[in-house]
């Protein structure tokens, strides 16, 4: 029997992450954002099965979050000290959400979910699946990219992820474009039609899907109630 490959049901994962993203964007209190950030960290670590990689991303992005927090603090007229903690938490929570979607859902199951439940045209869903696959491969090869940039003296310390983010993003985007082109060529060679494709794997619901959605909504609504 064919079983779904996604650790989280793609539809419920998208809904939960949209709720979390809204809460993270609107929330102004670090104490309210901390439970959401902690939950997303635990969720992505468990769902991905790659806790060390998740922690590695948290360490890499910490200087960026701290830098944004310091900048916001200095730029704010009232010098609100909460910004020093709020911005790093926002950066990490949004990153953890993106990692959960990348590691926790299968590209083509996510695409079919968009078509089935959100009525996306098949060609748009196929484009999302290709982008998802390309981003996942880029995440998996990021250590190779980091070592290459380090050998050239571009990344010498954790702060360079923030101060030289423009150069890093150019290299990442270039790699994404190359992978997308190769994948698109491979699909064309197999006669893939983006307007007619279908999916065979059943997207069954599991207890963990409902639990993730319930906790996401609860943690996002509690600050509004308080």
N, C-alpha and C positions, 0 to 999 in steps of 0.2 A: 504493500500500500504506500502511495506517495504521501509524504507528510510535509507540512509547511517547513520552510527553512528559517523563517524569522523567529527570533527569540520573543519579540513582541508583535502582536497583531498590528500591521502597518496603519490601519485606520485609527485604532485607539491610540497608537503611539503619536500620530499626527495631532489628534485632538488634544491629548495630554500635553504635548510640547507647545501647542499654540496657547493653551491656558497658562502654562509656566512662563512662556515668553511675555505674555501680557502682564502677568504679575511682576516679573522681573523689571519690565520697562516702567511700570507705574509705581512700584514700591520705593519709598524713600527712607525706610528705617532698616539699618543693617541687621538689627535683632530679628526682624520679621523675615528678612531675606535669607538669613543663615540656615533655618530649617529646610528651605527649598533647595539651597545649594548642597546641603548635606545629603538630602534625599536623592538628588540627581547624581551625586558622586557615587553613592552606594548602588543606585539603579544601573548606571552605565558600567560600573565595575563588575556587577553580577551578570548583567545581560550580555556583555561583550566577552566575558571570560578572559579579559586582558587587564587585570587591575594594575599591573606594573606599567603598561603603556598609558593607562588613564592618569596615573600619578605622574608619569613623565610629562604629559601634556600640561598638567596642573603646574608643575615646576617651571616649565618653559614659559607659560603665560603669566606667571606671578609678577615678573618685572614689568610687563605691559600694564597689568591691572594696577599695580602700585603707582606706576608713572602717570596713568590717567587719573588716579585718585588724587595725587599730589597736584597735578595740573588743575583739576576741577576745584580743589581746595583753594589754591592761590588765585584762581580766576573768579571765585564766588565773592560777592560783595560782603557777605556776613561771615566768611571764613568758617563754614560749617564743618566741624571735625568729622562728622559722620561720613562725609564724602571720601575720606581716606580709606574707609572700610567698604563703603557701598560700591564703589567702582570695581575694585578687585572681585567682589562677590558677583556683581553683574556679569563681568567678563567671563568668569569661570562657569557660572550657571548656564549662560548661553552656549558656551563651548561644550559643556557636558551634555546639553540637550542635543547639539549637533552630532556629537560623538555617539550618543545613544541611537539616533536615527541612522547613522552610518554603520555602526557595528551591530545594532540590534534588529535591523530589518533587511530582508533580502531585496536587492534592487528591483527584480522583476515582480516580486510579490507586492512591493510598494507601488510600482507602476500600475499593476492590475487593480490594486485597491483604489487608486485615484480614478481609474476608469469606472470601476464597479460602483463605488460609493459616492464619489464626488463628481461623476459624469464628465471627467476630463476626456477630450478627444484622444483616441489611441496614439496619434503621433506625438502629442505632448507628453503622454505617459511614457512612451518609449524614450523620448528625449530625457525625461527625468531618470529613467532606469540607467541610461548610458552615463549621465552625469554622476549618478550615485556610484556606479561601478568604477568610474574614473577617479572620483574623490577617494573611494575606499582604497584603491591601489596606490594612490598618492600617499595616503596616511601610512600604509604598510611599508612604503619605501622612504618615508621621511627621514629615518635614521641614516640611510645612505646619502640623502641630500644634505643632511646636517654635517656629516663627516666630510663631504666634498667641499662644502662652504668653509668648514673649519680649517681644512688643509690649505685653502687659499687665503686664510687670514680674515675672512669676512665675518665669521662667528667665532669670537674668542672667549666670550663670557656670556652668562645668561641675560645680561642687560642688552646685548646686541640684538636679541629677538625683538626688542622694542625700538632701539635707536636705528637699527638697520632693517626695519620691517619692510620698507619700500623695495629694497634690493631682494630681500627674501621672497616677497610676494611675486616679483617679476619672474624669478626662477621657478616658483611653484606654478604660476599661471602658464608659463611656457611648457612645463612638464604636463600639466593638465591638457593643454591643447594637443600635444603630441599623442598622448594616450587616447584622447577622444577621437582623433583622426584614425588611429590604428583600429580602434574598436568599431568605428563606423564602417571602415573598409571591410573588416572581417564580416560584419553583419550583411553588407551588400553582397559580398561574395557568396554568402549562404542563401541569397534570395529573400532576405528579410523585408517584409512590407510593413512599414510603421502604421499604416492605416487599417490593417486587417488582422494583426496578430491577436492571439488569445492566450490564456494561462490555464494550466492543467492542475496545479497544486491547490487543494482546498484550503481556504483561509479560515480555519476553524478557530473559535474563541476558546481561550483557556482562562483559568482562574487568575493567573499572573497578569493577564491583560487587564481584567477588570480591577484588580488590586492596584495596579500602576495608575490607571485612570482615576480611581477613587482617591488615592493618596495625593496625586497631583492637584486635583480640584480642591480637596480639603485644605492642603497647605497654601494654595493660592487664595482661597476665600477667607481663611482665618484672619489675616491682617485687616481685611475690609470689615469684618465683624467686630474686631477689637478696636 
